[in-house]
Amino acid sequence: MDIHKELDARGLMCPLPILKAKKALSDMTSGEVLKVLATDPGSVRDFQAFARQTGNELVEQQALEVNGQPEYVHFLRRR
């Protein structure tokens, strides 16, 4: 998968990861993919709801452990 833009939202709590992703997507063209890194566990369901409400495609979500801390990766394709 080609990533066109990456957003580091680690350390931010809801709703900031969503708001920053919304802004980043607005600067992208249709079909481009945004990768969002987050540490907020609520971001998993937040990005699912965001995709449903906006029509952007949630291509994939990953839950990782980095240095013993949970990290969440979200891939959104611009509508």
PDB file of N, CA, C and O in Angstrom, chain B, residues numbered from 101:
ATOM      1  N   MET B 101       0.850  -1.178   0.000  1.00  0.00           N
ATOM      2  CA  MET B 101       0.000   0.000   0.000  1.00  0.00           C
ATOM      3  C   MET B 101       0.894   1.239   0.000  1.00  0.00           C
ATOM      4  O   MET B 101       1.821   1.351   0.802  1.00  0.00           O
ATOM      5  N   ASP B 102       0.603   2.156  -0.903  1.00  0.00           N
ATOM      6  CA  ASP B 102       1.346   3.415  -0.972  1.00  0.00           C
ATOM      7  C   ASP B 102       0.789   4.387   0.066  1.00  0.00           C
ATOM      8  O   ASP B 102      -0.415   4.639   0.106  1.00  0.00           O
ATOM      9  N   ILE B 103       1.670   4.927   0.903  1.00  0.00           N
ATOM     10  CA  ILE B 103       1.290   5.922   1.909  1.00  0.00           C
ATOM     11  C   ILE B 103       1.677   7.297   1.359  1.00  0.00           C
ATOM     12  O   ILE B 103       2.833   7.526   1.003  1.00  0.00           O
ATOM     13  N   HIS B 104       0.719   8.194   1.293  1.00  0.00           N
ATOM     14  CA  HIS B 104       0.969   9.517   0.732  1.00  0.00           C
ATOM     15  C   HIS B 104       1.272  10.568   1.790  1.00  0.00           C
ATOM     16  O   HIS B 104       1.922  11.576   1.513  1.00  0.00           O
ATOM     17  N   LYS B 105       0.790  10.320   3.010  1.00  0.00           N
ATOM     18  CA  LYS B 105       1.031  11.265   4.101  1.00  0.00           C
ATOM     19  C   LYS B 105       0.964  10.499   5.408  1.00  0.00           C
ATOM     20  O   LYS B 105       0.176   9.563   5.547  1.00  0.00           O
ATOM     21  N   GLU B 106       1.801  10.900   6.378  1.00  0.00           N
ATOM     22  CA  GLU B 106       1.794  10.270   7.694  1.00  0.00           C
ATOM     23  C   GLU B 106       1.553  11.332   8.755  1.00  0.00           C
ATOM     24  O   GLU B 106       2.123  12.422   8.711  1.00  0.00           O
ATOM     25  N   LEU B 107       0.696  10.988   9.709  1.00  0.00           N
ATOM     26  CA  LEU B 107       0.347  11.906  10.789  1.00  0.00           C
ATOM     27  C   LEU B 107       0.699  11.250  12.122  1.00  0.00           C
ATOM     28  O   LEU B 107       0.250  10.142  12.414  1.00  0.00           O
ATOM     29  N   ASP B 108       1.492  11.930  12.915  1.00  0.00           N
ATOM     30  CA  ASP B 108       1.869  11.425  14.239  1.00  0.00           C
ATOM     31  C   ASP B 108       0.949  12.067  15.281  1.00  0.00           C
ATOM     32  O   ASP B 108       1.107  13.237  15.629  1.00  0.00           O
ATOM     33  N   ALA B 109      -0.005  11.287  15.765  1.00  0.00           N
ATOM     34  CA  ALA B 109      -0.945  11.775  16.781  1.00  0.00           C
ATOM     35  C   ALA B 109      -0.699  11.074  18.113  1.00  0.00           C
ATOM     36  O   ALA B 109      -1.577  11.040  18.976  1.00  0.00           O
ATOM     37  N   ARG B 110       0.501  10.513  18.275  1.00  0.00           N
ATOM     38  CA  ARG B 110       0.828   9.833  19.531  1.00  0.00           C
ATOM     39  C   ARG B 110       0.844  10.848  20.670  1.00  0.00           C
ATOM     40  O   ARG B 110       1.359  11.957  20.529  1.00  0.00           O
ATOM     41  N   GLY B 111       0.270  10.445  21.799  1.00  0.00           N
ATOM     42  CA  GLY B 111       0.213  11.320  22.966  1.00  0.00           C
ATOM     43  C   GLY B 111      -1.014  12.217  22.991  1.00  0.00           C
ATOM     44  O   GLY B 111      -1.270  12.886  23.993  1.00  0.00           O
ATOM     45  N   LEU B 112      -1.773  12.240  21.910  1.00  0.00           N
ATOM     46  CA  LEU B 112      -2.981  13.072  21.848  1.00  0.00           C
ATOM     47  C   LEU B 112      -4.203  12.228  22.169  1.00  0.00           C
ATOM     48  O   LEU B 112      -4.286  11.060  21.787  1.00  0.00           O
ATOM     49  N   MET B 113      -5.136  12.825  22.867  1.00  0.00           N
ATOM     50  CA  MET B 113      -6.374  12.133  23.235  1.00  0.00           C
ATOM     51  C   MET B 113      -7.523  12.665  22.375  1.00  0.00           C
ATOM     52  O   MET B 113      -7.431  13.741  21.784  1.00  0.00           O
ATOM     53  N   CYS B 114      -8.598  11.890  22.320  1.00  0.00           N
ATOM     54  CA  CYS B 114      -9.798  12.242  21.579  1.00  0.00           C
ATOM     55  C   CYS B 114     -10.266  13.648  21.989  1.00  0.00           C
ATOM     56  O   CYS B 114     -10.287  13.959  23.180  1.00  0.00           O
ATOM     57  N   PRO B 115     -10.627  14.469  21.064  1.00  0.00           N
ATOM     58  CA  PRO B 115     -10.846  14.249  19.637  1.00  0.00           C
ATOM     59  C   PRO B 115      -9.676  14.675  18.756  1.00  0.00           C
ATOM     60  O   PRO B 115      -9.816  14.701  17.534  1.00  0.00           O
ATOM     61  N   LEU B 116      -8.533  15.008  19.337  1.00  0.00           N
ATOM     62  CA  LEU B 116      -7.439  15.580  18.552  1.00  0.00           C
ATOM     63  C   LEU B 116      -6.929  14.692  17.412  1.00  0.00           C
ATOM     64  O   LEU B 116      -6.688  15.222  16.327  1.00  0.00           O
ATOM     65  N   PRO B 117      -6.749  13.375  17.587  1.00  0.00           N
ATOM     66  CA  PRO B 117      -6.301  12.575  16.434  1.00  0.00           C
ATOM     67  C   PRO B 117      -7.272  12.653  15.247  1.00  0.00           C
ATOM     68  O   PRO B 117      -6.847  12.720  14.093  1.00  0.00           O
ATOM     69  N   ILE B 118      -8.563  12.643  15.538  1.00  0.00           N
ATOM     70  CA  ILE B 118      -9.572  12.738  14.477  1.00  0.00           C
ATOM     71  C   ILE B 118      -9.528  14.106  13.809  1.00  0.00           C
ATOM     72  O   ILE B 118      -9.575  14.200  12.582  1.00  0.00           O
ATOM     73  N   LEU B 119      -9.440  15.161  14.605  1.00  0.00           N
ATOM     74  CA  LEU B 119      -9.414  16.515  14.039  1.00  0.00           C
ATOM     75  C   LEU B 119      -8.181  16.722  13.159  1.00  0.00           C
ATOM     76  O   LEU B 119      -8.274  17.323  12.089  1.00  0.00           O
ATOM     77  N   LYS B 120      -7.032  16.228  13.606  1.00  0.00           N
ATOM     78  CA  LYS B 120      -5.809  16.361  12.813  1.00  0.00           C
ATOM     79  C   LYS B 120      -5.880  15.516  11.535  1.00  0.00           C
ATOM     80  O   LYS B 120      -5.385  15.928  10.487  1.00  0.00           O
ATOM     81  N   ALA B 121      -6.494  14.341  11.627  1.00  0.00           N
ATOM     82  CA  ALA B 121      -6.658  13.493  10.445  1.00  0.00           C
ATOM     83  C   ALA B 121      -7.599  14.160   9.440  1.00  0.00           C
ATOM     84  O   ALA B 121      -7.352  14.129   8.234  1.00  0.00           O
ATOM     85  N   LYS B 122      -8.666  14.754   9.939  1.00  0.00           N
ATOM     86  CA  LYS B 122      -9.618  15.443   9.065  1.00  0.00           C
ATOM     87  C   LYS B 122      -8.936  16.565   8.298  1.00  0.00           C
ATOM     88  O   LYS B 122      -9.166  16.738   7.102  1.00  0.00           O
ATOM     89  N   LYS B 123      -8.099  17.324   8.989  1.00  0.00           N
ATOM     90  CA  LYS B 123      -7.370  18.412   8.343  1.00  0.00           C
ATOM     91  C   LYS B 123      -6.377  17.867   7.314  1.00  0.00           C
ATOM     92  O   LYS B 123      -6.278  18.393   6.205  1.00  0.00           O
ATOM     93  N   ALA B 124      -5.647  16.816   7.679  1.00  0.00           N
ATOM     94  CA  ALA B 124      -4.673  16.219   6.760  1.00  0.00           C
ATOM     95  C   ALA B 124      -5.368  15.680   5.510  1.00  0.00           C
ATOM     96  O   ALA B 124      -4.867  15.863   4.400  1.00  0.00           O
ATOM     97  N   LEU B 125      -6.509  15.020   5.676  1.00  0.00           N
ATOM     98  CA  LEU B 125      -7.239  14.473   4.537  1.00  0.00           C
ATOM     99  C   LEU B 125      -7.751  15.572   3.609  1.00  0.00           C
ATOM    100  O   LEU B 125      -7.841  15.370   2.398  1.00  0.00           O
ATOM    101  N   SER B 126      -8.082  16.721   4.167  1.00  0.00           N
ATOM    102  CA  SER B 126      -8.607  17.818   3.339  1.00  0.00           C
ATOM    103  C   SER B 126      -7.544  18.356   2.380  1.00  0.00           C
ATOM    104  O   SER B 126      -7.879  18.960   1.360  1.00  0.00           O
ATOM    105  N   ASP B 127      -6.263  18.140   2.701  1.00  0.00           N
ATOM    106  CA  ASP B 127      -5.167  18.586   1.840  1.00  0.00           C
ATOM    107  C   ASP B 127      -4.739  17.518   0.841  1.00  0.00           C
ATOM    108  O   ASP B 127      -3.806  17.734   0.068  1.00  0.00           O
ATOM    109  N   MET B 128      -5.413  16.367   0.849  1.00  0.00           N
ATOM    110  CA  MET B 128      -5.033  15.254  -0.009  1.00  0.00           C
ATOM    111  C   MET B 128      -6.047  15.097  -1.148  1.00  0.00           C
ATOM    112  O   MET B 128      -7.157  15.624  -1.083  1.00  0.00           O
ATOM    113  N   THR B 129      -5.644  14.362  -2.192  1.00  0.00           N
ATOM    114  CA  THR B 129      -6.561  14.134  -3.306  1.00  0.00           C
ATOM    115  C   THR B 129      -7.220  12.765  -3.162  1.00  0.00           C
ATOM    116  O   THR B 129      -6.741  11.907  -2.420  1.00  0.00           O
ATOM    117  N   SER B 130      -8.306  12.578  -3.871  1.00  0.00           N
ATOM    118  CA  SER B 130      -9.078  11.338  -3.811  1.00  0.00           C
ATOM    119  C   SER B 130      -8.194  10.130  -4.123  1.00  0.00           C
ATOM    120  O   SER B 130      -7.427  10.137  -5.086  1.00  0.00           O
ATOM    121  N   GLY B 131      -8.317   9.091  -3.288  1.00  0.00           N
ATOM    122  CA  GLY B 131      -7.557   7.866  -3.486  1.00  0.00           C
ATOM    123  C   GLY B 131      -6.242   7.800  -2.724  1.00  0.00           C
ATOM    124  O   GLY B 131      -5.671   6.721  -2.569  1.00  0.00           O
ATOM    125  N   GLU B 132      -5.754   8.940  -2.245  1.00  0.00           N
ATOM    126  CA  GLU B 132      -4.499   8.941  -1.487  1.00  0.00           C
ATOM    127  C   GLU B 132      -4.727   8.357  -0.093  1.00  0.00           C
ATOM    128  O   GLU B 132      -5.834   8.413   0.441  1.00  0.00           O
ATOM    129  N   VAL B 133      -3.660   7.794   0.491  1.00  0.00           N
ATOM    130  CA  VAL B 133      -3.757   7.115   1.786  1.00  0.00           C
ATOM    131  C   VAL B 133      -3.012   7.899   2.857  1.00  0.00           C
ATOM    132  O   VAL B 133      -1.871   8.322   2.672  1.00  0.00           O
ATOM    133  N   LEU B 134      -3.696   8.077   3.981  1.00  0.00           N
ATOM    134  CA  LEU B 134      -3.136   8.730   5.164  1.00  0.00           C
ATOM    135  C   LEU B 134      -2.867   7.666   6.221  1.00  0.00           C
ATOM    136  O   LEU B 134      -3.736   6.848   6.522  1.00  0.00           O
ATOM    137  N   LYS B 135      -1.663   7.678   6.784  1.00  0.00           N
ATOM    138  CA  LYS B 135      -1.306   6.782   7.888  1.00  0.00           C
ATOM    139  C   LYS B 135      -1.294   7.611   9.159  1.00  0.00           C
ATOM    140  O   LYS B 135      -0.615   8.636   9.232  1.00  0.00           O
ATOM    141  N   VAL B 136      -2.048   7.168  10.167  1.00  0.00           N
ATOM    142  CA  VAL B 136      -2.127   7.888  11.436  1.00  0.00           C
ATOM    143  C   VAL B 136      -1.579   6.998  12.545  1.00  0.00           C
ATOM    144  O   VAL B 136      -2.026   5.863  12.714  1.00  0.00           O
ATOM    145  N   LEU B 137      -0.608   7.516  13.302  1.00  0.00           N
ATOM    146  CA  LEU B 137      -0.060   6.836  14.473  1.00  0.00           C
ATOM    147  C   LEU B 137      -0.710   7.445  15.704  1.00  0.00           C
ATOM    148  O   LEU B 137      -0.741   8.666  15.857  1.00  0.00           O
ATOM    149  N   ALA B 138      -1.230   6.591  16.584  1.00  0.00           N
ATOM    150  CA  ALA B 138      -1.928   7.083  17.779  1.00  0.00           C
ATOM    151  C   ALA B 138      -1.626   6.188  18.973  1.00  0.00           C
ATOM    152  O   ALA B 138      -1.268   5.020  18.819  1.00  0.00           O
ATOM    153  N   THR B 139      -1.776   6.756  20.165  1.00  0.00           N
ATOM    154  CA  THR B 139      -1.611   5.983  21.398  1.00  0.00           C
ATOM    155  C   THR B 139      -2.913   5.896  22.186  1.00  0.00           C
ATOM    156  O   THR B 139      -2.992   5.154  23.164  1.00  0.00           O
ATOM    157  N   ASP B 140      -3.920   6.634  21.779  1.00  0.00           N
ATOM    158  CA  ASP B 140      -5.220   6.624  22.454  1.00  0.00           C
ATOM    159  C   ASP B 140      -5.982   5.352  22.062  1.00  0.00           C
ATOM    160  O   ASP B 140      -6.315   5.182  20.889  1.00  0.00           O
ATOM    161  N   PRO B 141      -6.268   4.449  23.026  1.00  0.00           N
ATOM    162  CA  PRO B 141      -6.991   3.222  22.686  1.00  0.00           C
ATOM    163  C   PRO B 141      -8.369   3.491  22.080  1.00  0.00           C
ATOM    164  O   PRO B 141      -8.878   2.684  21.303  1.00  0.00           O
ATOM    165  N   GLY B 142      -8.962   4.614  22.434  1.00  0.00           N
ATOM    166  CA  GLY B 142     -10.261   4.981  21.876  1.00  0.00           C
ATOM    167  C   GLY B 142     -10.204   5.329  20.401  1.00  0.00           C
ATOM    168  O   GLY B 142     -11.237   5.403  19.735  1.00  0.00           O
ATOM    169  N   SER B 143      -8.993   5.544  19.887  1.00  0.00           N
ATOM    170  CA  SER B 143      -8.859   5.919  18.478  1.00  0.00           C
ATOM    171  C   SER B 143      -9.327   4.801  17.548  1.00  0.00           C
ATOM    172  O   SER B 143      -9.717   5.068  16.412  1.00  0.00           O
ATOM    173  N   VAL B 144      -9.291   3.551  18.016  1.00  0.00           N
ATOM    174  CA  VAL B 144      -9.725   2.430  17.169  1.00  0.00           C
ATOM    175  C   VAL B 144     -11.187   2.621  16.776  1.00  0.00           C
ATOM    176  O   VAL B 144     -11.513   2.612  15.589  1.00  0.00           O
ATOM    177  N   ARG B 145     -12.058   2.790  17.745  1.00  0.00           N
ATOM    178  CA  ARG B 145     -13.477   2.973  17.422  1.00  0.00           C
ATOM    179  C   ARG B 145     -13.750   4.372  16.860  1.00  0.00           C
ATOM    180  O   ARG B 145     -14.656   4.546  16.044  1.00  0.00           O
ATOM    181  N   ASP B 146     -12.972   5.366  17.292  1.00  0.00           N
ATOM    182  CA  ASP B 146     -13.166   6.724  16.769  1.00  0.00           C
ATOM    183  C   ASP B 146     -12.930   6.771  15.260  1.00  0.00           C
ATOM    184  O   ASP B 146     -13.705   7.393  14.533  1.00  0.00           O
ATOM    185  N   PHE B 147     -11.864   6.115  14.782  1.00  0.00           N
ATOM    186  CA  PHE B 147     -11.574   6.137  13.351  1.00  0.00           C
ATOM    187  C   PHE B 147     -12.577   5.294  12.565  1.00  0.00           C
ATOM    188  O   PHE B 147     -12.861   5.598  11.407  1.00  0.00           O
ATOM    189  N   GLN B 148     -13.112   4.248  13.174  1.00  0.00           N
ATOM    190  CA  GLN B 148     -14.161   3.465  12.511  1.00  0.00           C
ATOM    191  C   GLN B 148     -15.396   4.341  12.294  1.00  0.00           C
ATOM    192  O   GLN B 148     -15.972   4.352  11.206  1.00  0.00           O
ATOM    193  N   ALA B 149     -15.797   5.067  13.327  1.00  0.00           N
ATOM    194  CA  ALA B 149     -16.955   5.959  13.227  1.00  0.00           C
ATOM    195  C   ALA B 149     -16.684   7.108  12.256  1.00  0.00           C
ATOM    196  O   ALA B 149     -17.558   7.482  11.476  1.00  0.00           O
ATOM    197  N   PHE B 150     -15.479   7.662  12.304  1.00  0.00           N
ATOM    198  CA  PHE B 150     -15.094   8.763  11.413  1.00  0.00           C
ATOM    199  C   PHE B 150     -15.220   8.328   9.951  1.00  0.00           C
ATOM    200  O   PHE B 150     -15.752   9.066   9.122  1.00  0.00           O
ATOM    201  N   ALA B 151     -14.732   7.133   9.644  1.00  0.00           N
ATOM    202  CA  ALA B 151     -14.799   6.641   8.266  1.00  0.00           C
ATOM    203  C   ALA B 151     -16.249   6.468   7.818  1.00  0.00           C
ATOM    204  O   ALA B 151     -16.606   6.852   6.704  1.00  0.00           O
ATOM    205  N   ARG B 152     -17.081   5.894   8.678  1.00  0.00           N
ATOM    206  CA  ARG B 152     -18.501   5.713   8.342  1.00  0.00           C
ATOM    207  C   ARG B 152     -19.183   7.057   8.087  1.00  0.00           C
ATOM    208  O   ARG B 152     -19.965   7.195   7.146  1.00  0.00           O
ATOM    209  N   GLN B 153     -18.885   8.033   8.921  1.00  0.00           N
ATOM    210  CA  GLN B 153     -19.572   9.327   8.834  1.00  0.00           C
ATOM    211  C   GLN B 153     -19.095  10.190   7.675  1.00  0.00           C
ATOM    212  O   GLN B 153     -19.867  10.989   7.145  1.00  0.00           O
ATOM    213  N   THR B 154     -17.828  10.043   7.268  1.00  0.00           N
ATOM    214  CA  THR B 154     -17.265  10.935   6.251  1.00  0.00           C
ATOM    215  C   THR B 154     -17.176  10.310   4.867  1.00  0.00           C
ATOM    216  O   THR B 154     -17.007  11.025   3.879  1.00  0.00           O
ATOM    217  N   GLY B 155     -17.289   8.977   4.780  1.00  0.00           N
ATOM    218  CA  GLY B 155     -17.166   8.326   3.480  1.00  0.00           C
ATOM    219  C   GLY B 155     -15.738   8.020   3.090  1.00  0.00           C
ATOM    220  O   GLY B 155     -15.497   7.462   2.020  1.00  0.00           O
ATOM    221  N   ASN B 156     -14.775   8.377   3.943  1.00  0.00           N
ATOM    222  CA  ASN B 156     -13.392   7.979   3.699  1.00  0.00           C
ATOM    223  C   ASN B 156     -13.273   6.502   4.070  1.00  0.00           C
ATOM    224  O   ASN B 156     -13.941   6.032   4.991  1.00  0.00           O
ATOM    225  N   GLU B 157     -12.412   5.768   3.344  1.00  0.00           N
ATOM    226  CA  GLU B 157     -12.294   4.334   3.584  1.00  0.00           C
ATOM    227  C   GLU B 157     -11.241   4.043   4.649  1.00  0.00           C
ATOM    228  O   GLU B 157     -10.098   4.487   4.540  1.00  0.00           O
ATOM    229  N   LEU B 158     -11.630   3.299   5.672  1.00  0.00           N
ATOM    230  CA  LEU B 158     -10.678   2.826   6.671  1.00  0.00           C
ATOM    231  C   LEU B 158     -10.105   1.527   6.119  1.00  0.00           C
ATOM    232  O   LEU B 158     -10.725   0.469   6.224  1.00  0.00           O
ATOM    233  N   VAL B 159      -8.918   1.619   5.532  1.00  0.00           N
ATOM    234  CA  VAL B 159      -8.327   0.494   4.821  1.00  0.00           C
ATOM    235  C   VAL B 159      -7.853  -0.583   5.787  1.00  0.00           C
ATOM    236  O   VAL B 159      -8.045  -1.775   5.550  1.00  0.00           O
ATOM    237  N   GLU B 160      -7.230  -0.146   6.882  1.00  0.00           N
ATOM    238  CA  GLU B 160      -6.653  -1.102   7.831  1.00  0.00           C
ATOM    239  C   GLU B 160      -6.424  -0.418   9.170  1.00  0.00           C
ATOM    240  O   GLU B 160      -6.228   0.795   9.238  1.00  0.00           O
ATOM    241  N   GLN B 161      -6.452  -1.218  10.237  1.00  0.00           N
ATOM    242  CA  GLN B 161      -6.072  -0.759  11.573  1.00  0.00           C
ATOM    243  C   GLN B 161      -5.158  -1.812  12.173  1.00  0.00           C
ATOM    244  O   GLN B 161      -5.375  -3.011  11.998  1.00  0.00           O
ATOM    245  N   GLN B 162      -4.131  -1.354  12.886  1.00  0.00           N
ATOM    246  CA  GLN B 162      -3.191  -2.265  13.534  1.00  0.00           C
ATOM    247  C   GLN B 162      -3.009  -1.833  14.982  1.00  0.00           C
ATOM    248  O   GLN B 162      -2.968  -0.641  15.286  1.00  0.00           O
ATOM    249  N   ALA B 163      -2.901  -2.812  15.865  1.00  0.00           N
ATOM    250  CA  ALA B 163      -2.557  -2.550  17.263  1.00  0.00           C
ATOM    251  C   ALA B 163      -1.178  -3.153  17.485  1.00  0.00           C
ATOM    252  O   ALA B 163      -0.986  -4.355  17.304  1.00  0.00           O
ATOM    253  N   LEU B 164      -0.226  -2.326  17.876  1.00  0.00           N
ATOM    254  CA  LEU B 164       1.153  -2.747  18.063  1.00  0.00           C
ATOM    255  C   LEU B 164       1.602  -2.462  19.482  1.00  0.00           C
ATOM    256  O   LEU B 164       0.936  -1.748  20.231  1.00  0.00           O
ATOM    257  N   GLU B 165       2.741  -3.031  19.839  1.00  0.00           N
ATOM    258  CA  GLU B 165       3.386  -2.679  21.101  1.00  0.00           C
ATOM    259  C   GLU B 165       4.770  -2.151  20.756  1.00  0.00           C
ATOM    260  O   GLU B 165       5.584  -2.855  20.159  1.00  0.00           O
ATOM    261  N   VAL B 166       5.027  -0.909  21.137  1.00  0.00           N
ATOM    262  CA  VAL B 166       6.307  -0.254  20.858  1.00  0.00           C
ATOM    263  C   VAL B 166       6.922   0.153  22.183  1.00  0.00           C
ATOM    264  O   VAL B 166       6.349   0.954  22.923  1.00  0.00           O
ATOM    265  N   ASN B 167       8.075  -0.392  22.479  1.00  0.00           N
ATOM    266  CA  ASN B 167       8.755  -0.120  23.757  1.00  0.00           C
ATOM    267  C   ASN B 167       7.841  -0.379  24.953  1.00  0.00           C
ATOM    268  O   ASN B 167       7.847   0.370  25.930  1.00  0.00           O
ATOM    269  N   GLY B 168       7.056  -1.452  24.859  1.00  0.00           N
ATOM    270  CA  GLY B 168       6.178  -1.831  25.955  1.00  0.00           C
ATOM    271  C   GLY B 168       4.902  -1.016  26.060  1.00  0.00           C
ATOM    272  O   GLY B 168       4.125  -1.206  26.996  1.00  0.00           O
ATOM    273  N   GLN B 169       4.670  -0.105  25.112  1.00  0.00           N
ATOM    274  CA  GLN B 169       3.477   0.748  25.130  1.00  0.00           C
ATOM    275  C   GLN B 169       2.588   0.432  23.932  1.00  0.00           C
ATOM    276  O   GLN B 169       3.098   0.185  22.839  1.00  0.00           O
ATOM    277  N   PRO B 170       1.269   0.435  24.118  1.00  0.00           N
ATOM    278  CA  PRO B 170       0.378   0.189  22.979  1.00  0.00           C
ATOM    279  C   PRO B 170       0.399   1.358  21.991  1.00  0.00           C
ATOM    280  O   PRO B 170       0.462   2.525  22.376  1.00  0.00           O
ATOM    281  N   GLU B 171       0.346   1.013  20.738  1.00  0.00           N
ATOM    282  CA  GLU B 171       0.301   2.014  19.675  1.00  0.00           C
ATOM    283  C   GLU B 171      -0.681   1.518  18.616  1.00  0.00           C
ATOM    284  O   GLU B 171      -0.760   0.319  18.347  1.00  0.00           O
ATOM    285  N   TYR B 172      -1.419   2.433  18.027  1.00  0.00           N
ATOM    286  CA  TYR B 172      -2.449   2.090  17.056  1.00  0.00           C
ATOM    287  C   TYR B 172      -2.143   2.798  15.744  1.00  0.00           C
ATOM    288  O   TYR B 172      -1.817   3.985  15.722  1.00  0.00           O
ATOM    289  N   VAL B 173      -2.253   2.049  14.653  1.00  0.00           N
ATOM    290  CA  VAL B 173      -1.974   2.591  13.327  1.00  0.00           C
ATOM    291  C   VAL B 173      -3.251   2.473  12.500  1.00  0.00           C
ATOM    292  O   VAL B 173      -3.857   1.405  12.409  1.00  0.00           O
ATOM    293  N   HIS B 174      -3.639   3.581  11.908  1.00  0.00           N
ATOM    294  CA  HIS B 174      -4.868   3.646  11.110  1.00  0.00           C
ATOM    295  C   HIS B 174      -4.488   4.103   9.698  1.00  0.00           C
ATOM    296  O   HIS B 174      -3.705   5.038   9.526  1.00  0.00           O
ATOM    297  N   PHE B 175      -5.054   3.428   8.690  1.00  0.00           N
ATOM    298  CA  PHE B 175      -4.817   3.789   7.292  1.00  0.00           C
ATOM    299  C   PHE B 175      -6.150   4.201   6.685  1.00  0.00           C
ATOM    300  O   PHE B 175      -7.086   3.404   6.620  1.00  0.00           O
ATOM    301  N   LEU B 176      -6.229   5.444   6.244  1.00  0.00           N
ATOM    302  CA  LEU B 176      -7.464   5.993   5.674  1.00  0.00           C
ATOM    303  C   LEU B 176      -7.227   6.386   4.228  1.00  0.00           C
ATOM    304  O   LEU B 176      -6.248   7.062   3.911  1.00  0.00           O
ATOM    305  N   ARG B 177      -8.133   5.957   3.346  1.00  0.00           N
ATOM    306  CA  ARG B 177      -8.061   6.373   1.941  1.00  0.00           C
ATOM    307  C   ARG B 177      -9.055   7.507   1.716  1.00  0.00           C
ATOM    308  O   ARG B 177     -10.242   7.388   2.020  1.00  0.00           O
ATOM    309  N   ARG B 178      -8.543   8.603   1.180  1.00  0.00           N
ATOM    310  CA  ARG B 178      -9.367   9.807   0.936  1.00  0.00           C
ATOM    311  C   ARG B 178     -10.453   9.496  -0.077  1.00  0.00           C
ATOM    312  O   ARG B 178     -10.191   8.897  -1.119  1.00  0.00           O
ATOM    313  N   ARG B 179     -11.656   9.900   0.232  1.00  0.00           N
ATOM    314  CA  ARG B 179     -12.789   9.662  -0.682  1.00  0.00           C
ATOM    315  C   ARG B 179     -12.697  10.535  -1.901  1.00  0.00           C
ATOM    316  O   ARG B 179     -13.562  10.470  -2.775  1.00  0.00           O
TER     317      ARG B 179
END
